[in-house]
């Protein structure tokens, strides 16, 4: 199940170690563009996308799937849901050596735009964009 976390359902984060409730609550309070989509299985959050929905575009700030749930299509499912909900241009940055993530992004229509040298503590980052 994929749901959006809002101020009305923050209680869903209480029995969760994967996504910090205080951080989410603070972002929702202080950032009018902040959105959180979570993937829940067996009453546990196993993945999330934190993004900013900024007028004509969206920017993915964080995207994480729990270690035991990686490389089995769950992250792709979550990202597809986010793409459907925002229905606009989307940007993100990814570490150059995160090949499984880059493959998913490319499969869903993201293209490499710019290399950011040493963006991740000595590793290059890739700015990717998906145009609506």
KOLPA-242376 format. One record per residue: x, y, z of N, C-alpha, C, O in turn; residue in three letters; residue number from 1. Coordinates in nm, 3 decimals. Layout:
mardren nx X&ny Y&nz Z&cax X&cay Y&caz Z&cx X&cy Y&cz Z&ox X&oy Y&oz Z&r ALA&k NUM
...
***
This chain:
mardren nx 0.085&ny -0.116&nz 0.000&cax 0.000&cay 0.000&caz 0.000&cx 0.090&cy 0.124&cz 0.000&ox 0.189&oy 0.131&oz 0.074&r UNK&k 1
mardren nx 0.056&ny 0.220&nz -0.082&cax 0.130&cay 0.346&caz -0.089&cx 0.037&cy 0.458&cz -0.043&ox -0.073&oy 0.474&oz -0.096&r UNK&k 2
mardren nx 0.084&ny 0.535&nz 0.054&cax 0.003&cay 0.648&caz 0.102&cx 0.090&cy 0.771&cz 0.118&ox 0.212&oy 0.762&oz 0.132&r UNK&k 3
mardren nx 0.026&ny 0.886&nz 0.116&cax 0.095&cay 1.012&caz 0.143&cx 0.083&cy 1.041&cz 0.292&ox -0.026&oy 1.033&oz 0.349&r UNK&k 4
mardren nx 0.193&ny 1.076&nz 0.353&cax 0.193&cay 1.115&caz 0.494&cx 0.157&cy 1.264&cz 0.502&ox 0.218&oy 1.348&oz 0.435&r UNK&k 5
mardren nx 0.059&ny 1.293&nz 0.584&cax 0.016&cay 1.430&caz 0.608&cx 0.013&cy 1.452&cz 0.759&ox 0.038&oy 1.360&oz 0.836&r UNK&k 6
mardren nx -0.019&ny 1.574&nz 0.800&cax -0.031&cay 1.601&caz 0.943&cx -0.141&cy 1.516&cz 1.006&ox -0.136&oy 1.487&oz 1.126&r UNK&k 7
mardren nx -0.239&ny 1.477&nz 0.928&cax -0.351&cay 1.398&caz 0.980&cx -0.319&cy 1.252&cz 1.005&ox -0.390&oy 1.185&oz 1.081&r UNK&k 8
mardren nx -0.213&ny 1.201&nz 0.941&cax -0.184&cay 1.058&caz 0.962&cx -0.039&cy 1.033&cz 1.006&ox 0.017&oy 0.927&oz 0.981&r UNK&k 9
mardren nx 0.020&ny 1.131&nz 1.072&cax 0.156&cay 1.114&caz 1.125&cx 0.166&cy 0.997&cz 1.223&ox 0.274&oy 0.941&oz 1.242&r UNK&k 10
mardren nx 0.056&ny 0.961&nz 1.284&cax 0.056&cay 0.849&caz 1.378&cx 0.108&cy 0.720&cz 1.314&ox 0.155&oy 0.631&oz 1.384&r UNK&k 11
mardren nx 0.099&ny 0.709&nz 1.182&cax 0.150&cay 0.591&caz 1.113&cx 0.300&cy 0.573&cz 1.129&ox 0.353&oy 0.464&oz 1.110&r UNK&k 12
mardren nx 0.369&ny 0.681&nz 1.164&cax 0.514&cay 0.676&caz 1.179&cx 0.558&cy 0.639&cz 1.320&ox 0.677&oy 0.621&oz 1.344&r UNK&k 13
mardren nx 0.466&ny 0.626&nz 1.413&cax 0.502&cay 0.602&caz 1.553&cx 0.568&cy 0.467&cz 1.577&ox 0.662&oy 0.459&oz 1.655&r UNK&k 14
mardren nx 0.522&ny 0.363&nz 1.514&cax 0.579&cay 0.230&caz 1.533&cx 0.673&cy 0.195&cz 1.419&ox 0.677&oy 0.081&oz 1.372&r UNK&k 15
mardren nx 0.748&ny 0.293&nz 1.375&cax 0.832&cay 0.279&caz 1.258&cx 0.972&cy 0.327&cz 1.289&ox 0.991&oy 0.435&oz 1.344&r UNK&k 16
mardren nx 1.070&ny 0.246&nz 1.255&cax 1.209&cay 0.286&caz 1.275&cx 1.274&cy 0.336&cz 1.148&ox 1.386&oy 0.387&oz 1.151&r UNK&k 17
mardren nx 1.206&ny 0.322&nz 1.036&cax 1.266&cay 0.351&caz 0.906&cx 1.260&cy 0.498&cz 0.867&ox 1.351&oy 0.548&oz 0.801&r UNK&k 18
mardren nx 1.156&ny 0.566&nz 0.907&cax 1.137&cay 0.707&caz 0.872&cx 1.110&cy 0.785&cz 0.999&ox 1.016&oy 0.755&oz 1.072&r UNK&k 19
mardren nx 1.192&ny 0.885&nz 1.025&cax 1.187&cay 0.961&caz 1.149&cx 1.065&cy 1.054&cz 1.154&ox 1.054&oy 1.147&oz 1.074&r UNK&k 20
mardren nx 0.975&ny 1.027&nz 1.248&cax 0.852&cay 1.107&caz 1.259&cx 0.882&cy 1.254&cz 1.284&ox 0.819&oy 1.340&oz 1.223&r UNK&k 21
mardren nx 0.977&ny 1.284&nz 1.372&cax 1.006&cay 1.425&caz 1.403&cx 1.055&cy 1.499&cz 1.279&ox 1.018&oy 1.615&oz 1.256&r UNK&k 22
mardren nx 1.138&ny 1.433&nz 1.200&cax 1.187&cay 1.496&caz 1.077&cx 1.073&cy 1.524&cz 0.980&ox 1.064&oy 1.632&oz 0.922&r UNK&k 23
mardren nx 0.986&ny 1.425&nz 0.963&cax 0.872&cay 1.441&caz 0.872&cx 0.780&cy 1.552&cz 0.921&ox 0.739&oy 1.638&oz 0.844&r UNK&k 24
mardren nx 0.750&ny 1.550&nz 1.049&cax 0.662&cay 1.652&caz 1.108&cx 0.720&cy 1.792&cz 1.089&ox 0.648&oy 1.885&oz 1.054&r UNK&k 25
mardren nx 0.850&ny 1.806&nz 1.112&cax 0.917&cay 1.935&caz 1.095&cx 0.912&cy 1.981&cz 0.949&ox 0.884&oy 2.097&oz 0.921&r UNK&k 26
mardren nx 0.940&ny 1.890&nz 0.857&cax 0.936&cay 1.926&caz 0.714&cx 0.796&cy 1.968&cz 0.672&ox 0.780&oy 2.067&oz 0.601&r UNK&k 27
mardren nx 0.696&ny 1.894&nz 0.715&cax 0.558&cay 1.929&caz 0.679&cx 0.517&cy 2.063&cz 0.738&ox 0.440&oy 2.137&oz 0.677&r UNK&k 28
mardren nx 0.567&ny 2.094&nz 0.855&cax 0.533&cay 2.221&caz 0.921&cx 0.605&cy 2.339&cz 0.858&ox 0.546&oy 2.447&oz 0.842&r UNK&k 29
mardren nx 0.733&ny 2.320&nz 0.820&cax 0.815&cay 2.432&caz 0.775&cx 0.830&cy 2.447&cz 0.624&ox 0.875&oy 2.551&oz 0.576&r UNK&k 30
mardren nx 0.794&ny 2.345&nz 0.549&cax 0.814&cay 2.348&caz 0.405&cx 0.680&cy 2.323&cz 0.336&ox 0.633&oy 2.209&oz 0.333&r UNK&k 31
mardren nx 0.619&ny 2.426&nz 0.280&cax 0.488&cay 2.408&caz 0.217&cx 0.492&cy 2.319&cz 0.092&ox 0.387&oy 2.276&oz 0.044&r UNK&k 32
mardren nx 0.610&ny 2.292&nz 0.040&cax 0.625&cay 2.210&caz -0.080&cx 0.654&cy 2.063&cz -0.047&ox 0.655&oy 1.979&oz -0.138&r UNK&k 33
mardren nx 0.678&ny 2.030&nz 0.079&cax 0.720&cay 1.896&caz 0.119&cx 0.607&cy 1.794&cz 0.105&ox 0.493&oy 1.820&oz 0.143&r UNK&k 34
mardren nx 0.643&ny 1.678&nz 0.050&cax 0.550&cay 1.566&caz 0.035&cx 0.625&cy 1.438&cz 0.070&ox 0.744&oy 1.423&oz 0.039&r UNK&k 35
mardren nx 0.556&ny 1.346&nz 0.135&cax 0.613&cay 1.216&caz 0.171&cx 0.518&cy 1.106&cz 0.125&ox 0.403&oy 1.101&oz 0.167&r UNK&k 36
mardren nx 0.567&ny 1.019&nz 0.040&cax 0.495&cay 0.899&caz 0.002&cx 0.565&cy 0.781&cz 0.069&ox 0.688&oy 0.772&oz 0.065&r UNK&k 37
mardren nx 0.488&ny 0.693&nz 0.130&cax 0.547&cay 0.576&caz 0.194&cx 0.487&cy 0.448&cz 0.138&ox 0.370&oy 0.443&oz 0.101&r UNK&k 38
mardren nx 0.571&ny 0.346&nz 0.133&cax 0.529&cay 0.213&caz 0.091&cx 0.520&cy 0.128&cz 0.216&ox 0.619&oy 0.110&oz 0.289&r UNK&k 39
mardren nx 0.401&ny 0.074&nz 0.242&cax 0.376&cay -0.004&caz 0.363&cx 0.344&cy -0.147&cz 0.326&ox 0.260&oy -0.174&oz 0.240&r UNK&k 40
mardren nx 0.411&ny -0.240&nz 0.393&cax 0.381&cay -0.383&caz 0.379&cx 0.377&cy -0.443&cz 0.519&ox 0.465&oy -0.417&oz 0.601&r UNK&k 41
mardren nx 0.275&ny -0.521&nz 0.545&cax 0.258&cay -0.586&caz 0.674&cx 0.272&cy -0.486&cz 0.790&ox 0.339&oy -0.513&oz 0.889&r UNK&k 42
mardren nx 0.208&ny -0.371&nz 0.773&cax 0.203&cay -0.264&caz 0.873&cx 0.338&cy -0.200&cz 0.903&ox 0.352&oy -0.131&oz 1.004&r UNK&k 43
mardren nx 0.436&ny -0.220&nz 0.816&cax 0.568&cay -0.160&caz 0.833&cx 0.601&cy -0.075&cz 0.711&ox 0.573&oy -0.114&oz 0.598&r UNK&k 44
mardren nx 0.661&ny 0.039&nz 0.734&cax 0.708&cay 0.122&caz 0.625&cx 0.838&cy 0.061&cz 0.575&ox 0.933&oy 0.044&oz 0.651&r UNK&k 45
mardren nx 0.841&ny 0.027&nz 0.447&cax 0.961&cay -0.035&caz 0.389&cx 1.028&cy 0.056&cz 0.287&ox 1.134&oy 0.023&oz 0.234&r UNK&k 46
mardren nx 0.966&ny 0.170&nz 0.259&cax 1.026&cay 0.264&caz 0.165&cx 0.953&cy 0.397&cz 0.168&ox 0.838&oy 0.406&oz 0.209&r UNK&k 47
mardren nx 1.024&ny 0.500&nz 0.123&cax 0.961&cay 0.632&caz 0.115&cx 1.028&cy 0.717&cz 0.008&ox 1.144&oy 0.695&oz -0.029&r UNK&k 48
mardren nx 0.953&ny 0.813&nz -0.039&cax 1.006&cay 0.920&caz -0.124&cx 0.968&cy 1.051&cz -0.057&ox 0.850&oy 1.077&oz -0.032&r UNK&k 49
mardren nx 1.067&ny 1.133&nz -0.030&cax 1.045&cay 1.269&caz 0.019&cx 1.077&cy 1.360&cz -0.098&ox 1.189&oy 1.360&oz -0.149&r UNK&k 50
mardren nx 0.979&ny 1.437&nz -0.141&cax 1.000&cay 1.525&caz -0.254&cx 0.936&cy 1.661&cz -0.229&ox 0.852&oy 1.678&oz -0.141&r UNK&k 51
mardren nx 0.979&ny 1.757&nz -0.308&cax 0.922&cay 1.891&caz -0.305&cx 0.840&cy 1.910&cz -0.432&ox 0.891&oy 1.893&oz -0.542&r UNK&k 52
mardren nx 0.716&ny 1.946&nz -0.414&cax 0.626&cay 1.973&caz -0.526&cx 0.622&cy 2.124&cz -0.544&ox 0.545&oy 2.194&oz -0.478&r UNK&k 53
mardren nx 0.709&ny 2.173&nz -0.633&cax 0.735&cay 2.317&caz -0.646&cx 0.673&cy 2.369&cz -0.775&ox 0.737&oy 2.367&oz -0.880&r UNK&k 54
mardren nx 0.551&ny 2.416&nz -0.767&cax 0.480&cay 2.477&caz -0.880&cx 0.485&cy 2.391&cz -1.005&ox 0.408&oy 2.296&oz -1.017&r UNK&k 55
mardren nx 0.575&ny 2.423&nz -1.100&cax 0.575&cay 2.355&caz -1.230&cx 0.660&cy 2.229&cz -1.233&ox 0.667&oy 2.163&oz -1.337&r UNK&k 56
mardren nx 0.726&ny 2.193&nz -1.122&cax 0.811&cay 2.074&caz -1.122&cx 0.813&cy 2.012&cz -0.983&ox 0.768&oy 2.070&oz -0.884&r UNK&k 57
mardren nx 0.869&ny 1.891&nz -0.979&cax 0.890&cay 1.823&caz -0.851&cx 1.037&cy 1.783&cz -0.843&ox 1.100&oy 1.753&oz -0.945&r UNK&k 58
mardren nx 1.089&ny 1.783&nz -0.723&cax 1.229&cay 1.747&caz -0.700&cx 1.236&cy 1.642&cz -0.590&ox 1.191&oy 1.666&oz -0.478&r UNK&k 59
mardren nx 1.293&ny 1.526&nz -0.623&cax 1.308&cay 1.421&caz -0.523&cx 1.427&cy 1.454&cz -0.434&ox 1.539&oy 1.469&oz -0.481&r UNK&k 60
mardren nx 1.401&ny 1.467&nz -0.305&cax 1.505&cay 1.500&caz -0.207&cx 1.567&cy 1.375&cz -0.147&ox 1.689&oy 1.368&oz -0.128&r UNK&k 61
mardren nx 1.484&ny 1.275&nz -0.117&cax 1.531&cay 1.148&caz -0.063&cx 1.439&cy 1.037&cz -0.113&ox 1.318&oy 1.054&oz -0.125&r UNK&k 62
mardren nx 1.500&ny 0.924&nz -0.141&cax 1.426&cay 0.807&caz -0.189&cx 1.499&cy 0.687&cz -0.132&ox 1.616&oy 0.663&oz -0.163&r UNK&k 63
mardren nx 1.430&ny 0.611&nz -0.048&cax 1.496&cay 0.499&caz 0.017&cx 1.401&cy 0.381&cz 0.030&ox 1.282&oy 0.396&oz 0.061&r UNK&k 64
mardren nx 1.456&ny 0.264&nz 0.007&cax 1.386&cay 0.138&caz 0.027&cx 1.470&cy 0.059&cz 0.128&ox 1.593&oy 0.058&oz 0.120&r UNK&k 65
mardren nx 1.404&ny -0.006&nz 0.224&cax 1.478&cay -0.083&caz 0.324&cx 1.567&cy -0.185&cz 0.256&ox 1.534&oy -0.237&oz 0.149&r UNK&k 66
mardren nx 1.679&ny -0.215&nz 0.318&cax 1.781&cay -0.301&caz 0.258&cx 1.724&cy -0.435&cz 0.210&ox 1.756&oy -0.479&oz 0.100&r UNK&k 67
mardren nx 1.642&ny -0.498&nz 0.291&cax 1.588&cay -0.630&caz 0.257&cx 1.484&cy -0.626&cz 0.145&ox 1.446&oy -0.730&oz 0.092&r UNK&k 68
mardren nx 1.439&ny -0.506&nz 0.107&cax 1.336&cay -0.492&caz 0.004&cx 1.389&cy -0.428&cz -0.124&ox 1.310&oy -0.385&oz -0.208&r UNK&k 69
mardren nx 1.520&ny -0.422&nz -0.139&cax 1.578&cay -0.362&caz -0.259&cx 1.588&cy -0.465&cz -0.370&ox 1.589&oy -0.586&oz -0.347&r UNK&k 70
mardren nx 1.597&ny -0.413&nz -0.492&cax 1.620&cay -0.494&caz -0.613&cx 1.511&cy -0.599&cz -0.638&ox 1.539&oy -0.707&oz -0.689&r UNK&k 71
mardren nx 1.387&ny -0.565&nz -0.603&cax 1.276&cay -0.657&caz -0.631&cx 1.154&cy -0.583&cz -0.686&ox 1.044&oy -0.638&oz -0.688&r UNK&k 72
mardren nx 1.174&ny -0.459&nz -0.730&cax 1.066&cay -0.385&caz -0.795&cx 0.984&cy -0.296&cz -0.705&ox 0.898&oy -0.222&oz -0.754&r UNK&k 73
mardren nx 1.007&ny -0.301&nz -0.575&cax 0.925&cay -0.221&caz -0.484&cx 0.956&cy -0.072&cz -0.495&ox 0.866&oy 0.012&oz -0.489&r UNK&k 74
mardren nx 1.082&ny -0.038&nz -0.510&cax 1.119&cay 0.102&caz -0.529&cx 1.063&cy 0.157&cz -0.659&ox 1.016&oy 0.271&oz -0.663&r UNK&k 75
mardren nx 1.067&ny 0.077&nz -0.763&cax 1.012&cay 0.119&caz -0.893&cx 0.862&cy 0.145&cz -0.881&ox 0.811&oy 0.241&oz -0.936&r UNK&k 76
mardren nx 0.794&ny 0.057&nz -0.808&cax 0.650&cay 0.074&caz -0.786&cx 0.620&cy 0.206&cz -0.714&ox 0.529&oy 0.279&oz -0.751&r UNK&k 77
mardren nx 0.698&ny 0.236&nz -0.612&cax 0.680&cay 0.359&caz -0.536&cx 0.707&cy 0.481&cz -0.624&ox 0.631&oy 0.578&oz -0.621&r UNK&k 78
mardren nx 0.814&ny 0.476&nz -0.702&cax 0.847&cay 0.587&caz -0.790&cx 0.740&cy 0.606&cz -0.898&ox 0.705&oy 0.719&oz -0.931&r UNK&k 79
mardren nx 0.687&ny 0.498&nz -0.952&cax 0.580&cay 0.508&caz -1.051&cx 0.457&cy 0.579&cz -0.992&ox 0.394&oy 0.660&oz -1.059&r UNK&k 80
mardren nx 0.426&ny 0.547&nz -0.868&cax 0.314&cay 0.612&caz -0.801&cx 0.339&cy 0.762&cz -0.786&ox 0.248&oy 0.843&oz -0.807&r UNK&k 81
mardren nx 0.460&ny 0.798&nz -0.748&cax 0.493&cay 0.939&caz -0.733&cx 0.481&cy 1.011&cz -0.867&ox 0.425&oy 1.121&oz -0.874&r UNK&k 82
mardren nx 0.533&ny 0.951&nz -0.974&cax 0.526&cay 1.010&caz -1.108&cx 0.380&cy 1.033&cz -1.147&ox 0.346&oy 1.139&oz -1.200&r UNK&k 83
mardren nx 0.295&ny 0.936&nz -1.121&cax 0.154&cay 0.948&caz -1.155&cx 0.087&cy 1.061&cz -1.076&ox 0.006&oy 1.136&oz -1.130&r UNK&k 84
mardren nx 0.122&ny 1.073&nz -0.949&cax 0.059&cay 1.174&caz -0.864&cx 0.101&cy 1.316&cz -0.901&ox 0.017&oy 1.406&oz -0.898&r UNK&k 85
mardren nx 0.228&ny 1.337&nz -0.934&cax 0.272&cay 1.475&caz -0.960&cx 0.245&cy 1.519&cz -1.102&ox 0.216&oy 1.636&oz -1.125&r UNK&k 86
mardren nx 0.253&ny 1.428&nz -1.199&cax 0.223&cay 1.457&caz -1.339&cx 0.288&cy 1.587&cz -1.387&ox 0.223&oy 1.674&oz -1.445&r UNK&k 87
mardren nx 0.419&ny 1.599&nz -1.361&cax 0.497&cay 1.716&caz -1.405&cx 0.643&cy 1.676&cz -1.417&ox 0.678&oy 1.562&oz -1.385&r UNK&k 88
mardren nx 0.728&ny 1.766&nz -1.461&cax 0.871&cay 1.739&caz -1.470&cx 0.926&cy 1.707&cz -1.331&ox 0.885&oy 1.767&oz -1.232&r UNK&k 89
mardren nx 1.020&ny 1.612&nz -1.326&cax 1.078&cay 1.569&caz -1.198&cx 1.230&cy 1.565&cz -1.213&ox 1.282&oy 1.518&oz -1.313&r UNK&k 90
mardren nx 1.300&ny 1.615&nz -1.110&cax 1.446&cay 1.606&caz -1.107&cx 1.488&cy 1.531&cz -0.981&ox 1.415&oy 1.524&oz -0.882&r UNK&k 91
mardren nx 1.610&ny 1.476&nz -0.988&cax 1.669&cay 1.407&caz -0.874&cx 1.819&cy 1.402&cz -0.893&ox 1.870&oy 1.425&oz -1.003&r UNK&k 92
mardren nx 1.890&ny 1.372&nz -0.787&cax 2.034&cay 1.348&caz -0.794&cx 2.062&cy 1.210&cz -0.739&ox 2.001&oy 1.166&oz -0.642&r UNK&k 93
mardren nx 2.158&ny 1.143&nz -0.803&cax 2.192&cay 1.006&caz -0.763&cx 2.343&cy 0.990&cz -0.769&ox 2.409&oy 1.048&oz -0.856&r UNK&k 94
mardren nx 2.396&ny 0.911&nz -0.678&cax 2.539&cay 0.882&caz -0.682&cx 2.573&cy 0.802&cz -0.805&ox 2.499&oy 0.711&oz -0.844&r UNK&k 95
mardren nx 2.684&ny 0.835&nz -0.867&cax 2.724&cay 0.770&caz -0.993&cx 2.739&cy 0.619&cz -0.982&ox 2.725&oy 0.549&oz -1.082&r UNK&k 96
mardren nx 2.768&ny 0.569&nz -0.863&cax 2.788&cay 0.425&caz -0.848&cx 2.662&cy 0.350&cz -0.801&ox 2.668&oy 0.231&oz -0.772&r UNK&k 97
mardren nx 2.551&ny 0.419&nz -0.794&cax 2.424&cay 0.355&caz -0.756&cx 2.356&cy 0.304&cz -0.883&ox 2.252&oy 0.356&oz -0.925&r UNK&k 98
mardren nx 2.416&ny 0.202&nz -0.942&cax 2.371&cay 0.152&caz -1.072&cx 2.229&cy 0.095&cz -1.071&ox 2.156&oy 0.116&oz -1.167&r UNK&k 99
mardren nx 2.187&ny 0.023&nz -0.966&cax 2.048&cay -0.026&caz -0.966&cx 1.947&cy 0.090&cz -0.971&ox 1.846&oy 0.083&oz -1.042&r UNK&k 100
mardren nx 1.973&ny 0.196&nz -0.895&cax 1.882&cay 0.310&caz -0.896&cx 1.883&cy 0.380&cz -1.031&ox 1.777&oy 0.417&oz -1.083&r UNK&k 101
mardren nx 2.000&ny 0.398&nz -1.087&cax 2.010&cay 0.464&caz -1.218&cx 1.933&cy 0.387&cz -1.323&ox 1.867&oy 0.446&oz -1.408&r UNK&k 102
mardren nx 1.940&ny 0.255&nz -1.317&cax 1.865&cay 0.172&caz -1.413&cx 1.715&cy 0.194&cz -1.398&ox 1.644&oy 0.209&oz -1.498&r UNK&k 103
mardren nx 1.666&ny 0.196&nz -1.276&cax 1.523&cay 0.220&caz -1.252&cx 1.483&cy 0.357&cz -1.305&ox 1.381&oy 0.371&oz -1.373&r UNK&k 104
mardren nx 1.563&ny 0.457&nz -1.275&cax 1.531&cay 0.592&caz -1.321&cx 1.525&cy 0.597&cz -1.473&ox 1.432&oy 0.656&oz -1.530&r UNK&k 105
mardren nx 1.622&ny 0.538&nz -1.539&cax 1.622&cay 0.537&caz -1.686&cx 1.503&cy 0.460&cz -1.740&ox 1.441&oy 0.502&oz -1.838&r UNK&k 106
mardren nx 1.469&ny 0.347&nz -1.678&cax 1.352&cay 0.269&caz -1.720&cx 1.224&cy 0.351&cz -1.714&ox 1.130&oy 0.328&oz -1.791&r UNK&k 107
mardren nx 1.219&ny 0.446&nz -1.622&cax 1.100&cay 0.529&caz -1.604&cx 1.110&cy 0.664&cz -1.674&ox 1.030&oy 0.754&oz -1.647&r UNK&k 108
mardren nx 1.207&ny 0.679&nz -1.762&cax 1.213&cay 0.798&caz -1.846&cx 1.302&cy 0.911&cz -1.800&ox 1.301&oy 1.018&oz -1.860&r UNK&k 109
mardren nx 1.380&ny 0.889&nz -1.695&cax 1.475&cay 0.992&caz -1.651&cx 1.598&cy 0.988&cz -1.741&ox 1.641&oy 0.881&oz -1.784&r UNK&k 110
mardren nx 1.654&ny 1.105&nz -1.768&cax 1.777&cay 1.114&caz -1.847&cx 1.882&cy 1.192&cz -1.767&ox 1.849&oy 1.279&oz -1.686&r UNK&k 111
mardren nx 2.007&ny 1.159&nz -1.792&cax 2.117&cay 1.228&caz -1.726&cx 2.132&cy 1.367&cz -1.785&ox 2.134&oy 1.384&oz -1.907&r UNK&k 112
mardren nx 2.142&ny 1.467&nz -1.699&cax 2.155&cay 1.605&caz -1.745&cx 2.293&cy 1.663&cz -1.716&ox 2.354&oy 1.725&oz -1.804&r UNK&k 113
mardren nx 2.343&ny 1.644&nz -1.595&cax 2.468&cay 1.706&caz -1.553&cx 2.539&cy 1.613&cz -1.455&ox 2.475&oy 1.547&oz -1.373&r UNK&k 114
mardren nx 2.672&ny 1.609&nz -1.464&cax 2.754&cay 1.540&caz -1.364&cx 2.800&cy 1.645&cz -1.263&ox 2.850&oy 1.750&oz -1.301&r UNK&k 115
mardren nx 2.783&ny 1.615&nz -1.136&cax 2.828&cay 1.706&caz -1.029&cx 2.947&cy 1.640&cz -0.962&ox 2.933&oy 1.544&oz -0.887&r UNK&k 116
mardren nx 3.064&ny 1.693&nz -0.988&cax 3.190&cay 1.637&caz -0.938&cx 3.195&cy 1.640&cz -0.786&ox 3.163&oy 1.742&oz -0.723&r UNK&k 117
mardren nx 3.234&ny 1.528&nz -0.727&cax 3.254&cay 1.514&caz -0.582&cx 3.133&cy 1.557&cz -0.500&ox 3.148&oy 1.607&oz -0.388&r UNK&k 118
mardren nx 3.016&ny 1.537&nz -0.553&cax 2.892&cay 1.581&caz -0.487&cx 2.863&cy 1.498&cz -0.362&ox 2.807&oy 1.550&oz -0.265&r UNK&k 119
mardren nx 2.900&ny 1.371&nz -0.363&cax 2.875&cay 1.279&caz -0.252&cx 3.007&cy 1.235&cz -0.189&ox 3.051&oy 1.123&oz -0.213&r UNK&k 120
mardren nx 3.069&ny 1.320&nz -0.111&cax 3.191&cay 1.284&caz -0.039&cx 3.292&cy 1.210&cz -0.128&ox 3.332&oy 1.098&oz -0.096&r UNK&k 121
mardren nx 3.332&ny 1.271&nz -0.235&cax 3.431&cay 1.213&caz -0.324&cx 3.373&cy 1.138&cz -0.442&ox 3.447&oy 1.105&oz -0.536&r UNK&k 122
mardren nx 3.246&ny 1.110&nz -0.441&cax 3.179&cay 1.044&caz -0.554&cx 3.100&cy 1.148&cz -0.631&ox 3.041&oy 1.240&oz -0.574&r UNK&k 123
mardren nx 3.100&ny 1.132&nz -0.762&cax 3.022&cay 1.224&caz -0.845&cx 2.874&cy 1.195&cz -0.831&ox 2.832&oy 1.082&oz -0.805&r UNK&k 124
mardren nx 2.795&ny 1.299&nz -0.848&cax 2.650&cay 1.287&caz -0.851&cx 2.601&cy 1.311&cz -0.993&ox 2.666&oy 1.381&oz -1.071&r UNK&k 125
mardren nx 2.489&ny 1.253&nz -1.024&cax 2.428&cay 1.273&caz -1.155&cx 2.292&cy 1.339&cz -1.134&ox 2.206&oy 1.286&oz -1.064&r UNK&k 126
mardren nx 2.274&ny 1.455&nz -1.196&cax 2.144&cay 1.519&caz -1.196&cx 2.064&cy 1.456&cz -1.309&ox 2.107&oy 1.456&oz -1.425&r UNK&k 127
mardren nx 1.948&ny 1.402&nz -1.276&cax 1.862&cay 1.338&caz -1.376&cx 1.728&cy 1.409&cz -1.379&ox 1.683&oy 1.467&oz -1.280&r UNK&k 128
mardren nx 1.665&ny 1.405&nz -1.496&cax 1.537&cay 1.472&caz -1.514&cx 1.443&cy 1.384&cz -1.593&ox 1.483&oy 1.313&oz -1.686&r UNK&k 129
mardren nx 1.318&ny 1.389&nz -1.555&cax 1.211&cay 1.323&caz -1.631&cx 1.114&cy 1.433&cz -1.671&ox 1.054&oy 1.498&oz -1.587&r UNK&k 130
mardren nx 1.100&ny 1.451&nz -1.801&cax 1.009&cay 1.554&caz -1.853&cx 0.874&cy 1.491&cz -1.874&ox 0.862&oy 1.382&oz -1.930&r UNK&k 131
mardren nx 0.772&ny 1.559&nz -1.829&cax 0.633&cay 1.510&caz -1.837&cx 0.596&cy 1.476&cz -1.980&ox 0.483&oy 1.434&oz -2.006&r UNK&k 132
***
